[in-house]
Amino acid sequence: MQARHVQSSYRDRTDEFSGIVESRRRSIAPTAANNAPYGSGGRREDPRSAAANQSEFSKRASLIGLAIHQTSQKLSKLAQLAKRSSVFDDPTREIQELTVVIKQEISGLNGALLDLQAVRNNNSHDNDERSISRDTTSHSATVVDDLKNRLMDTTKEFKDVLTLRTENMKIQEDRMKKFSKISSKESANPFVRQRPLASKPSPSQPAPLPWANGSSSSSSQLVPSRQGEAESSPLLQQSQQQQQQQQQMVPLQDTYMQNRAEALHNVESTIHELSNIFTQLATMVSQQGEIAIRIDQNMEDTLANVEGAQSQLTRYLNSISSNRWLMIKIFFVLIAFLMVFLFFVA
Amino acid sequence: MKITALLVLKAAPEATDPVILANASDVSHFGYFQRSSVKEFVVFVGRTVASRTPPSQRQSVQHEEYKVHAYNRNGLCAVGFMDDHYPVRSAFSLLNQVIDEYQKSFGETWRSAKEDSSQPWPYLAQALTKFQDPAEADKLLKIQRELDETKIILHKTIDSVLARGEKLDSLVEKSSDLSMASQMFYKQAKKTNSCCTIL
């Protein structure tokens, strides 16, 4: 039991606690006969209920821990199955069953963990302070947190396994398409929606048997309909049945009508997608229009700045190259020298 | 995606064999010596299937490597021999069209036919060649195909618009840098101009 092991790493004081409870009970029991029955009953119930609550809490926590461990084991099995990406031996049904089971267990564990938390809160609210010490509350809080962390890890692993599974399925589909395309010698037209599905369903589905009754035709319809316009395979099986039984007329008509209805739905959804794409395109183009306007403004600013700077520089050049100031400056410098010279010498 | 043959028959009541009213087949992909036998085979299987198709019903039968689709409408039966890849819905819409066309051009005269008519019906031969591509027969398929093409083109457009957006972003940055630089240039020029009027 991993939960028990975890609890012991937090200094298990359960024995001390049960000892205290016993001593208290013994001390209260002689006085219970004298006191009012309700008050004593209430006080006598307290330590027992505290002990009961505590052991109930630990029992539940250990159960949850065990269940988490089992779920993670199943998850590792599922991961192994999902990694087995062989083209022909596809354990789809097992994987799906395992997935459903694991999902149920995880949701059940979630609920149990929430219950555990509620029980702990009830414990800490109902009882008096003397029966629930600070250590116990922190201990129970730590236990609940640990269990929650482990459940979160398990859920994350589960999600990873599911993504791995979908990737593998996509790879398998591509491989199947490649193989079946080679065998049919079709031109590589990406717009062709009809895939040579007559070869595909046979290796991967054991269900469609030619002597199966009409009920199986619906199940074989469900699986190929998952792949889009796959009318060829159910009709293939149905035509085989027809050669032996003549009771399949009505399902065939329905299949035909259903196929037409399905194709119409496809067209409608494609048109919706197209409209979405168009709106997105329009949004993006308008946003980029704003950016273009900003660029334009920046360029105009630059132009104005450069023109101003150019005018300043021409003015500067004019002022430098004109001689008038220069002559006056030289004259003043000479006069100053003369003054100084005369002043000091004479 | 090949149509091998198209037949129009009059499906008589159960006892008698159906009467062939029109026949068109494309046996070019068989060897020369096999062609006549293939035609006979087509006739025979067509008769069998048509006799087994109840009125106002559609039926598809797999025979060797062909799929035989049959549509019986009030005694007038259209049978088509297609390969496995031909989509079934297009096949049946094609048979619908054939029957409508036949009724339009021949009215009710076929009801009195007692033996196989050997006159070729040009429409059927044309239909055979035209409808080798299933999209022609089935409008839905054509629409779906065009929509898919459009979707792909739109995806490419959006990719190029995103690239344009990136380029515009880089342009905006460069232009803002340029405007900053020009502002500094202007300030420097003004500083050198206004400061040292002497010397």
Interface residues (C-beta under 8 A of the other chain):
Chain A: S184 E186 P190 F191 V192 R193 Q194 P196 A198 E229 E231 S232 L235 L236 Q238 S239 Q240 Q242 Q243 Q246 M249 L252 Q253 Y256 N259 R260 A263 L264 N266 V267 T270 I271 E273 L274 I277 F278 Q280 L281 M284 V285 Q287 Q288 I291 A292 R294 I295 N298 M299 D301 T302 L303 N305 V306 G308 A309 Q310 Q312 L313 R315 Y316 S319 K329
Chain B: M1 R52 P54 Q57 R58 Q59 S60 V61 Q62 K67 D84 H85 P87 V88 R89 F92 P134 L140 L141 I143 Q144 R145 L147 D148 E149 T150 K151 I152 L154 H155 T157 I158 V161 L162 R164 G165 L168 D169 L171 V172 S175 S176 L178 S179 A181 S182 Q183 F185 Y186 Q188 A189 K190 T192 N193 T197 I198 L199
